[in-house]
């Protein structure tokens, strides 16, 4: 999904390094939503996710000249994003903050939800968010990349620097752990 522009990304990076600010703006526009979504699912807090996404793009801009075109841009960018998320979690732990603003989700179904439905949906989002955040980082990453960034196993493997079979194994284990954490809730595949 996000790798279709791989050759175009490399050209945009080259132009950005040469001083073309519009080229970098195109990269930011192309990836800002997925970067924020991944950060939000990794951190569970909108403000922390905004900060991590912004810091990610600042670091990307600062390090553009180190990007190697034999790698996909998204994979390179993802590693910077993960480091920013880990730094944010460390900082939050050091500060003693909880995090936990509503991570948001789209309304379910086409009928008009009643008060009970809204409460149940909010409960489900809270439970899912807490369960994802409770997973060890390698399992949380594969859940986020598969279900929130909609990446294929190959794309996930490249972004994480592991073989696709390792991604499949981690995803299987992550889903099992989520199912245990969530009890009766079913996890979509």
N, C-alpha and C positions, 0 to 999 in steps of 0.2 A: 504494500500500500504506500508506504513512505519512501520506498526505494526506487520507484519508477523514475524519479528525477535525478538519479545518481550522477549521470554524466553532466546534466545541467547544474547540479550542486557543485561539482568540481569546477566548472566554468565560472559560477558565481563566486566561489571562494577565490579563484585566481584574480578575478576582476576586483574583488574586495581588497585583496592584498595590494593590488596596484592602485588603490585609493578610490575606487568607485563605491561611494556610500549607498547608492541605490541598489547595488548588487547585494550588499549585506542586508539592507532592509527587506529585500525579497526573501532571503534566507530566514530572517526573523519571522516575517509574515507566514512563510510556508510551514514553519515548525513551532510557532509559539503556542498553538493550541495543544499539540501533543506533548510538548515540554511541560506546560502547566499541568496537564492532566496526569502525566506520570509523576511529577513532583507532588501533586495533591494526593495521589494514591500512596505514594511512598511516605509522606509526612502527615497526612490526615488533617492539615490545617491550611486554610486558604491563604492567610498572610505569609506563613512560612513557605508555602508553595510559590506564591508570587515572588517572594524574595529569592528563593532558589532558582526560579526560572530567569529572573532578571540577572542574577549573578552568573548563571550559566551563559547567557548571551554575552555578558561583559567578558567572561573568560574566553569564550569562543573568539570574540573579536580580537582579544589580546594575543591569542595563540594561533590565529589563522595561518600564519606563515609556517607553523609546524605540522599542519594537516598534510597527510600523504594521500595522494589520489588513488593509490592502490587499495585503499580502504573506503568503505562507504561513509559518506559524511554523517549520516544518522548514527552509525555505530560509534564514530569518534565523538560526536556531540553527546551521545547517550552516556558515555563514560564520564564526561565532564559533569553532566547532570547528576549522575549517581554520586559522584564525589561531593557535589554541592548539597545534595540531600543528606548524605552522611554527616557532613559538617554541620548542617542545620540541626540534625537530631542530636549530635554531640553538644552543640551550643545550648539547645533546649534542655538537655539533661543537666548540663552544667548550671544553667539558670534555674532549674527546678520547675520549668513550665510543663504543663500537661499537654497543650495542643488540644484540638478536638472540635473546632468549628465544623458545622455541618458540611460534609464534602459534596453534598448535592447529588441529585439524580433526577432523571426525567420522570415525569408522572407515568404511571403504568396504566395500560388499558385505554379504551376510547370512551368509556362512560364517565360521567361526572363523579369524581370521588366525593364521598361523604366524610364527615369528621372522623369516623372510625377508620376509614381507609387511609386517610392522611396520617393518622397516628400510627397505624400499622406500617405504612411505607417508611415513615421516619424511624420507627423502631428497627425495621429491617436494614435501612441504610446505616444506622448507627452500629448495629450488630456486625454487619459485613465489614464496615470500615475498621471496627475494633479488631475483628478476626484477622483481617489482612495485615494490620499494623502489628499484630501479635506474632505473625510468622517470622521466622529467621530471614534475614535479608535475601539470600539466594532464592528462597521460595516466594517471597513477596515480589521480587523483581519479575519472575516469570509470570505470576498471576497478573501483575500490572501490565506487562508488555503484551500478553495474550488477550486479556479481556478488556483492557482500557485503551491500549495503543493499537490493537488489532494486527499485531505482527504475526508472520508465519514462523514456524519452528526454525527455518533457516535464517530468517532475519533476526530472530531472537538470539540464536547462537552466535551470529556475527556481532551483534550488539554487546553480548556478554563475553565474547571471546571463548566460547565453549562449543563443542560439537552439538549438532541438532539432537542426537540421541541423549545427551546429558540434559538438554532443555526438556525433552519429553519426560525423562525420569524425574526431574525436579518438578515439572508441572503436575505429574501424577501424584507425587508425594505432597505437593502444596495443596492440591484439591482434597486429598485424604485428610490432611491436617485441618483445612477449612471446614470440611464436613463434620469433623469431630468438634471443632470449636463452635460451629453454628447449630449443632444438634439436628433438628428436623428440617432446617432450610436445605433446599437442593441447590447444588452448584451447577450452572449451565456449562456445557462442554463446547 
